Amino acid sequence: MAWNSDDKKTEMKRTGPGKVVEVRGPGKGTVVMGDGRGGPGKDRDLGSGMEMLDMDFLLSVVEHTKGDDKNDVTMRKLVFNELLRREQLDAIDSTALKVYTINEDNLYGKDIQCEAMKKLTERTTR
């Protein structure tokens, strides 16, 4: 299929930065996203994204620390940061936290290493 320049122009024209976009169809549970500046429509879409993943799945991803495949490491980083955001690092096994703390192959970054170390330190002082 050949694309002509008119199709590309109409494809590029989407909503502007100040407009409110409806995420779901009208009805019960409609959530509206704003422009990200805290103005009208600043409600968040909590029906999709990492919020819909349950704790068992997140823990299975973050605690499986074997392997250094790029996609696996990226997924572990995302899940670790999600658990940090939810303030549920307590649920991670100490053995897995030890891997993140040591960060032997420099896979996870200093921020994850620091948070894992804080959590392990907190556990040892109890």
Disulfide bonds with the S-S distance in Angstrom:
none
